[in-house]
Amino acid sequence: MTVFTQLPRPRTHVVERVPLHKTGLFRLSTVRRVLALLLLMVLAVGILGPTSAFADEPQTGAGTMTDTITDPQNLLGSDVGSVKDAIKETAEQTGVSVRLLYLPHFYEGVKPETWASRVLESMKPAHDTVMLAVASQDGKLVVAVSSNSRAWLKDQSSVDQLSQAALEPVTKGRNPDWVGSAKAMMTQVETLNQNQRHHRIMIIALSATAVVLVILAVVVVIWWRRSSRAGAHHRKSRAPKKEPKPIETVSELSDNTQKEAAS
């Protein structure tokens, strides 16, 4: 699709062929029929922004379609409210916006990480946006970070940690914990943010310590020089003064000369 051309490539991490358990909510044949329409709806949300059909409150009936959550399979179920609260809290605590995208399948013929990156950028996301995209029927999970994010967030190590945090609740039990997966990723966002703050504080503290040490060194050098000068002046003032040799007058020189001649 043309919307995918010449878009930035944010950081992504994809976990493929994960043994995600089937939810049984959609049959494969039905999913294939609605996939194309669903993808257009997702892109419309990103490009045009939320409309009356995608209000802040989830729609009644199966699934949730909001500006932050796309869940037509209703994987989040009745816990969608708590997930929305977690998204809001994460934004308030860290400044990171979170988007959740749950689909039966990703777009065929495109790598999941490429597809997720293009979808995220087509939404024209705010700074520091993280998107968790899941293809429940394919067993694939992708974490994408917008290209306009801070360096610590879009670092590949951070993306990998976010992906791993989202993956564990999905695979460790008999049934995938979709709610736990989303919240675990957001918890990891907060952890990364705290680590970044501590790192920044440590750098500031080290820089301040270095400045103080430099100032102390300058003060010591100045004090030492002044002390050295004062000591030298004091020693000089206490040294015994030599009596000047008396100057002989012309008459005295003449008498002395005559005495020396007579002798």
C-alpha positions as CSV (number, residue, x, y, z in Angstrom):
1,M,0.0,0.0,0.0
2,T,1.3,3.5,-0.8
3,V,0.9,4.5,2.9
4,F,3.9,2.3,3.6
5,T,6.4,4.0,1.3
6,Q,9.1,6.4,2.5
7,L,8.2,6.3,6.1
8,P,10.8,6.4,9.0
9,R,12.0,3.1,10.5
10,P,11.6,3.2,14.2
11,R,13.2,0.6,16.5
12,T,11.4,-2.7,16.6
13,H,11.7,-6.2,18.1
14,V,9.7,-9.1,16.8
15,V,9.1,-12.5,18.4
16,E,7.9,-14.9,15.8
17,R,6.5,-18.4,16.0
18,V,5.8,-18.0,19.7
19,P,3.5,-20.8,20.9
20,L,0.6,-18.5,21.7
21,H,-2.5,-20.4,22.6
22,K,-5.5,-20.0,20.3
23,T,-8.3,-18.0,21.7
24,G,-11.1,-19.7,19.7
25,L,-12.9,-16.4,19.2
26,F,-12.3,-16.2,15.4
27,R,-12.1,-19.0,12.9
28,L,-9.3,-18.8,10.4
29,S,-11.6,-18.5,7.4
30,T,-13.5,-15.6,9.0
31,V,-10.3,-13.9,10.0
32,R,-9.0,-13.9,6.5
33,R,-12.2,-12.3,5.2
34,V,-12.1,-9.4,7.6
35,L,-8.4,-8.8,7.7
36,A,-8.2,-6.4,4.8
37,L,-11.0,-4.3,6.2
38,L,-9.5,-4.3,9.7
39,L,-6.1,-3.1,8.4
40,L,-7.8,-0.2,6.6
41,M,-9.6,0.7,9.9
42,V,-6.3,0.6,11.8
43,L,-4.6,2.9,9.2
44,A,-7.6,5.2,9.3
45,V,-7.3,5.6,13.0
46,G,-3.6,6.6,12.6
47,I,-3.9,8.9,9.7
48,L,-7.2,10.6,10.4
49,G,-7.1,10.4,14.2
50,P,-9.9,9.1,16.5
51,T,-13.4,9.8,15.2
52,S,-16.8,9.3,16.7
53,A,-16.6,5.6,15.9
54,F,-13.3,5.4,18.0
55,A,-14.3,7.3,21.1
56,D,-12.3,7.2,24.3
57,E,-14.7,4.7,25.8
58,P,-14.8,1.2,24.3
59,Q,-17.7,0.4,22.1
60,T,-20.3,-1.9,23.3
61,G,-20.2,-5.4,21.9
62,A,-17.2,-7.5,21.0
63,G,-13.8,-5.8,20.9
64,T,-12.4,-2.4,21.7
65,M,-11.5,0.3,19.2
66,T,-10.1,3.5,20.8
67,D,-7.3,5.9,20.0
68,T,-4.8,3.8,22.1
69,I,-6.3,0.3,21.9
70,T,-7.3,-1.7,18.9
71,D,-8.7,-5.0,20.1
72,P,-11.4,-6.4,17.7
73,Q,-11.0,-9.9,19.2
74,N,-11.8,-8.6,22.7
75,L,-8.6,-10.2,24.1
76,L,-8.5,-7.7,26.9
77,G,-12.1,-8.5,27.9
78,S,-13.5,-6.8,30.9
79,D,-10.0,-5.6,32.0
80,V,-9.8,-3.1,29.2
81,G,-10.6,-0.3,31.7
82,S,-7.6,-1.2,33.9
83,V,-5.4,-1.4,30.9
84,K,-6.5,2.1,29.8
85,D,-5.7,3.4,33.3
86,A,-2.3,1.8,33.1
87,I,-1.7,3.6,29.8
88,K,-2.7,6.9,31.3
89,E,-0.5,6.4,34.4
90,T,2.5,5.4,32.2
91,A,2.1,8.6,30.2
92,E,1.9,10.7,33.4
93,Q,4.8,9.0,35.1
94,T,7.2,8.7,32.2
95,G,5.9,10.8,29.3
96,V,5.7,7.7,27.2
97,S,2.6,7.1,25.1
98,V,1.5,3.5,24.7
99,R,-0.5,2.0,21.9
100,L,-1.9,-1.6,21.8
101,L,-2.7,-3.4,18.6
102,Y,-4.2,-6.9,18.7
103,L,-4.9,-8.7,15.4
104,P,-5.4,-12.3,14.3
105,H,-2.7,-11.9,11.6
106,F,-0.2,-9.3,10.5
107,Y,-0.2,-8.1,6.9
108,E,0.9,-10.9,4.6
109,G,4.0,-10.4,2.5
110,V,5.7,-7.9,4.8
111,K,8.0,-8.6,7.7
112,P,6.2,-8.1,11.0
113,E,8.7,-5.5,12.3
114,T,8.5,-3.6,9.0
115,W,4.8,-3.6,9.0
116,A,4.5,-2.5,12.7
117,S,7.0,0.3,12.1
118,R,5.1,1.6,9.1
119,V,1.7,1.4,10.9
120,L,3.1,3.2,13.9
121,E,4.7,6.0,11.8
122,S,1.5,6.3,9.7
123,M,-0.3,7.3,12.9
124,K,2.0,10.3,13.3
125,P,2.6,9.4,16.9
126,A,3.6,11.8,19.6
127,H,7.2,11.9,20.9
128,D,8.2,8.8,22.9
129,T,5.5,6.4,21.6
130,V,5.7,2.6,22.2
131,M,3.4,0.2,20.3
132,L,2.8,-3.4,21.2
133,A,1.4,-5.3,18.2
134,V,0.3,-8.9,18.5
135,A,-0.8,-11.4,15.9
136,S,-2.6,-13.9,18.1
137,Q,-3.2,-16.5,15.4
138,D,0.3,-16.3,14.0
139,G,2.1,-16.4,17.3
140,K,4.0,-13.2,16.6
141,L,4.6,-10.2,18.9
142,V,6.3,-7.0,17.9
143,V,7.3,-4.0,20.0
144,A,7.9,-0.8,18.0
145,V,9.2,2.6,19.2
146,S,8.5,5.7,17.2
147,S,11.5,7.3,15.5
148,N,10.9,10.6,17.4
149,S,11.6,9.1,20.8
150,R,14.4,9.8,23.2
151,A,17.6,7.9,22.7
152,W,17.2,5.8,25.8
153,L,13.8,4.6,24.7
154,K,14.5,3.7,21.1
155,D,17.8,2.0,22.0
156,Q,17.7,-1.5,20.8
157,S,18.5,-2.9,24.2
158,S,15.4,-1.1,25.7
159,V,13.2,-2.4,22.8
160,D,14.4,-5.9,23.5
161,Q,13.6,-5.6,27.2
162,L,10.1,-4.2,26.5
163,S,9.5,-7.1,24.1
164,Q,10.7,-9.7,26.6
165,A,8.5,-8.2,29.3
166,A,5.4,-8.3,27.1
167,L,6.2,-11.9,26.0
168,E,6.5,-13.6,29.3
169,P,2.9,-13.3,30.5
170,V,1.7,-14.7,27.2
171,T,3.7,-17.8,27.2
172,K,4.2,-18.9,30.8
173,G,0.6,-20.1,31.4
174,R,-1.8,-22.4,29.8
175,N,-3.7,-19.4,28.4
176,P,-2.1,-16.2,27.2
177,D,-2.4,-13.3,29.7
178,W,-3.0,-10.4,27.3
179,V,-3.8,-8.0,30.1
180,G,-0.7,-9.0,32.0
181,S,1.4,-8.7,28.9
182,A,0.4,-5.1,28.2
183,K,0.9,-4.1,31.8
184,A,4.2,-5.9,32.1
185,M,5.5,-3.9,29.1
186,M,4.3,-0.6,30.7
187,T,6.0,-1.6,34.0
188,Q,9.2,-2.1,32.0
189,V,8.8,1.3,30.5
190,E,8.7,2.8,34.0
191,T,11.7,0.7,35.0
192,L,13.7,1.9,32.1
193,N,12.7,5.5,32.8
194,Q,13.7,5.2,36.4
195,N,17.1,3.8,35.4
196,Q,17.6,6.6,33.0
197,R,16.8,9.1,35.7
198,H,19.3,7.5,38.1
199,H,21.9,7.4,35.3
200,R,21.3,11.1,34.6
201,I,21.5,12.0,38.3
202,M,24.7,10.0,38.7
203,I,26.2,11.9,35.7
204,I,25.2,15.2,37.2
205,A,26.6,14.2,40.6
206,L,29.9,13.1,39.1
207,S,30.1,16.3,37.1
208,A,29.4,18.4,40.1
209,T,32.0,16.5,42.1
210,A,34.6,17.0,39.4
211,V,33.9,20.8,39.3
212,V,34.2,21.0,43.1
213,L,37.5,19.1,43.0
214,V,38.9,21.5,40.3
215,I,37.8,24.5,42.4
216,L,39.5,23.1,45.5
217,A,42.6,22.4,43.5
218,V,42.8,26.0,42.2
219,V,42.2,27.3,45.8
220,V,44.9,25.1,47.2
221,V,47.4,26.2,44.5
222,I,46.6,29.9,45.1
223,W,46.9,29.5,48.8
224,W,50.2,27.7,48.5
225,R,51.7,30.3,46.3
226,R,50.6,33.1,48.6
227,S,52.0,31.3,51.6
228,S,55.3,30.7,49.8
229,R,55.6,34.4,49.0
230,A,54.7,35.5,52.5
231,G,57.2,33.1,54.0
232,A,60.0,34.3,51.8
233,H,59.3,37.9,52.7
234,H,59.2,37.1,56.4
235,R,62.5,35.3,56.2
236,K,64.1,38.1,54.4
237,S,62.9,40.7,56.9
238,R,64.3,38.7,59.8
239,A,67.8,38.2,58.3
240,P,70.6,40.3,60.1
241,K,71.4,43.5,58.2
242,K,75.1,44.0,57.2
243,E,76.7,47.2,58.5
244,P,77.9,49.4,55.7
245,K,81.6,49.9,55.5
246,P,82.5,53.5,56.5
247,I,83.5,55.8,53.7
248,E,86.9,57.3,54.1
249,T,87.3,61.0,53.5
250,V,90.0,62.5,51.2
251,S,92.0,63.8,54.2
252,E,91.9,60.4,55.9
253,L,93.1,58.7,52.7
254,S,96.0,61.2,52.5
255,D,97.1,60.6,56.1
256,N,96.9,56.9,55.6
257,T,99.0,57.2,52.4
258,Q,101.7,59.2,54.2
259,K,101.8,56.8,57.1
260,E,102.3,53.9,54.7
261,A,105.1,55.8,52.9
262,A,106.9,56.7,56.2
263,S,106.9,53.1,57.2
